Amino acid sequence: MAAGTRAAYALLLVSPLFFSANMLTARAVHGTIPPVALAFWRWTLTLIFLLPYAAADLKRSWRSLAREWRTLLLLGALGMGVCGAPVYLGAETTTATNIGLIYAASPVLIVVFAWAFWGESVSLRQAIGIALCLGGVLVLIARADIRVLRDLDFVSGDLLIVAAMAAWALYSVLLKHRPSRLNVTVRFIGIVIGGVAVMLPFYGLELTMGGRASFDTRTVGVFLFLAIVPGLMAYLSYSWLVARLGPSRTGLLLYLSPVYNAGLAYVLLGEELHPYHLAGTALILPGLWLATVAGRRAAADRPVAAEAPES
């Protein structure tokens, strides 16, 4: 095995930590930093870090950026807006473990949306996987308690995470079905700009309602951590892994991330694993495999450029 391939597999084992970092931080700082401020400054700082790196490409691509501004704004609203503050708000009432497991089902909704809106075919095996995966999410948000379903007594945080997960799935499908003349990095920066623009009025509303971040050393450190680790490091590592190993092998992240997330939530945050977590996992992970991995051909592992999954 070549040294570069060994390094790629090593990074594949480490990179789930980058994606888990966002969910763990959301839970660790809940109630101390306003949720829109967390999302707004995370992506604003990510944008600041990326701009010098891609300044020349941005200058060459400004006409395409101007033509595609509506799509970039929509993608930013979904990928950075709905997948941003609602996750941090949801973390006030649900656990990092739940966030990770619910988000693990997003690739299944990608398959559903691609079928529903763009007519992509769904095999029987995929349909079974979709049913298992969504059943696992239902087990999680109902805490395996039939009374929760009967009384619709769901935890608000879990519902916010489900909404964010659905927004991420739609974002991912639109990335594929809305053609672009931009390269991956420039398009991502355009999407981040769109997301920051969409969040700005909500950030202003949060400020007028008294939700002000203190901007002390801890808060600024959290903003920087979110921008660098689940932002830049997650995005760059995912893109490099897809180019080096292909999307199918890189898809192992889908299985490793919720496992890493649950383990770290137990160690760092003192969260407990309950039987409903195990039941939900027993449905979500096999369902995810059936819906998104089983039946792929080797050609799916040809190197391609890709966007990073949300974290």
Residue pairs with C-beta under 8 A, 6 or more apart in sequence:
4 244
5 244
5 245
8 240
8 241
8 244
8 245
9 245
11 237
11 240
11 241
12 241
12 245
12 249
12 250
12 252
12 253
12 256
13 256
14 237
15 233
15 234
15 237
15 238
15 241
15 253
16 253
16 256
16 257
16 259
16 260
16 261
17 260
17 264
18 229
18 230
18 233
18 234
18 237
18 311
19 230
19 234
19 253
19 257
19 261
19 309
19 311
20 100
20 257
20 260
20 261
20 264
20 311
21 225
21 226
21 229
21 230
21 234
21 311
22 87
22 226
22 230
22 234
22 311
23 87
23 91
23 96
23 99
23 100
23 103
23 261
23 265
23 311
24 96
24 261
24 264
24 265
24 268
24 269
25 222
25 225
25 226
25 230
26 38
26 87
26 88
26 90
26 91
26 96
26 99
27 91
27 95
27 96
27 99
27 265
27 269
27 271
28 96
28 268
28 269
29 38
29 222
30 88
30 91
30 92
31 92
33 88
33 213
33 219
33 222
34 206
34 211
34 212
34 213
35 85
35 86
35 87
35 88
35 89
35 92
35 206
36 84
36 85
36 88
36 199
36 202
36 203
36 205
36 206
36 211
37 203
37 206
37 211
37 212
37 213
38 84
38 85
38 88
38 222
38 223
38 226
39 80
39 81
39 84
39 85
39 87
39 88
39 199
40 84
40 85
40 196
40 199
40 200
40 202
40 203
41 213
41 223
41 226
41 227
42 84
42 223
42 226
42 227
42 231
43 80
43 84
43 192
43 195
43 196
43 199
43 227
43 231
44 196
44 227
45 223
45 224
45 226
45 227
45 231
46 192
46 227
46 231
46 232
47 189
47 192
47 193
47 196
49 227
49 228
49 231
49 232
50 185
50 188
50 189
50 192
50 232
51 58
51 189
53 185
54 185
54 186
54 189
57 183
57 185
57 186
58 65
58 186
58 189
61 181
61 182
61 183
61 186
64 180
64 181
64 182
64 186
65 72
65 182
65 186
65 190
67 181
68 180
68 181
68 182
68 190
69 190
69 194
71 174
71 178
71 180
72 187
72 190
72 191
72 193
72 194
73 194
73 197
73 198
74 174
74 194
75 171
75 174
75 175
75 178
75 191
75 194
75 195
76 190
76 191
76 192
76 193
76 194
76 195
76 196
76 197
76 198
77 194
77 195
77 198
78 167
78 168
78 170
78 171
78 174
79 167
79 168
79 171
79 191
79 195
79 310
80 191
80 192
80 194
80 195
80 196
80 198
80 199
81 195
81 198
81 199
81 202
82 163
82 164
82 167
83 164
83 167
83 168
83 171
83 310
84 195
84 199
85 199
85 202
86 160
86 161
86 163
86 164
87 99
87 160
87 161
87 164
89 157
89 160
90 99
90 156
90 157
90 158
90 159
90 160
90 161
90 164
91 99
91 157
92 157
93 155
93 156
93 157
93 158
94 155
94 157
94 158
94 160
94 161
95 265
95 269
95 271
96 261
96 264
96 265
96 269
96 271
97 261
97 262
97 265
97 266
97 271
97 273
97 277
98 140
98 141
98 157
98 158
98 161
98 277
99 161
99 261
100 257
100 258
100 261
100 262
100 265
101 136
101 137
101 140
101 258
101 261
101 262
101 277
101 280
101 281
101 284
102 137
102 140
102 141
102 158
102 161
102 162
102 165
103 161
103 164
103 165
103 168
103 258
103 310
104 254
104 255
104 257
104 258
104 284
104 285
104 288
105 133
105 134
105 136
105 137
105 165
105 284
105 287
105 288
106 165
106 166
106 168
106 169
106 172
106 309
106 310
107 169
107 172
107 251
107 254
107 288
107 291
107 292
108 129
108 130
108 133
108 134
108 169
108 287
108 288
108 291
108 292
109 165
109 166
109 169
109 170
110 169
110 172
110 173
110 292
111 120
111 122
111 126
111 130
111 291
111 292
112 122
112 130
112 169
113 169
113 170
113 173
114 120
114 173
114 176
114 177
115 121
115 122
117 173
117 177
118 173
118 177
122 130
123 295
125 290
125 294
125 295
126 290
126 291
126 292
126 295
128 287
128 290
129 286
129 287
129 288
129 289
129 290
129 291
129 292
129 294
130 287
130 291
131 287
132 283
132 284
132 286
132 287
132 290
133 283
133 284
133 287
133 288
133 291
134 287
135 283
135 287
136 279
136 280
136 281
136 282
136 283
136 284
136 287
137 162
137 280
137 284
138 149
139 276
139 279
139 280
139 283
140 158
140 276
140 277
140 280
141 148
141 154
141 155
141 158
141 159
141 162
142 148
142 149
142 154
142 276
143 155
143 274
143 276
144 275
144 276
144 279
144 280
145 276
147 153
148 154
168 309
168 310
171 310
172 307
172 309
175 307
180 187
182 190
183 305
184 239
184 305
184 306
184 307
188 235
188 307
213 219
230 311
234 308
234 309
234 311
235 307
235 308
236 308
237 308
238 250
238 253
238 306
238 307
238 308
238 309
239 305
239 306
239 307
239 308
241 249
241 250
241 253
242 250
242 303
242 304
242 305
242 306
243 303
243 304
243 305
243 306
244 303
245 301
246 300
246 301
246 302
246 303
246 304
247 300
247 301
247 304
247 306
248 293
248 296
248 300
248 301
249 301
250 306
251 292
251 293
253 309
254 288
254 292
254 309
255 285
255 288
255 289
257 311
258 281
258 284
258 285
262 271
262 273
262 277
265 271
266 272
266 273
